[in-house]
Amino acid sequence: MDVLLFVNTHIKSLAFDFLTLKLIPHESTIFSHKGRHLSRTETMGIVLSIDFKPNRFIKFNIDDCTNCIPCIWINQETSSHFSHQI
């Protein structure tokens, strides 16, 4: 199945879908779920907890009533994780 086939396609996903995504070998930003390839997705839910580290990251958990998704938002301007890419 061609990965480009699903570019700019919106697919509804729930928390339990996110938790079962599998990374495509040799592709750092593409995941597989039920035979579909995904590179980006959105979710909506209630933020249950927040761990804020100024100028580094924000860790939070989102609950959509099917499960809880652990998330991290990295500050790309100041994080050392991205310093090698600049």
Helices and strands as residue ranges (DSSP letters): G 3-6, H 15-18, E 22-23, E 31-33, E 36-38, E 46-53, E 57-63, E 68-74, G 80-85
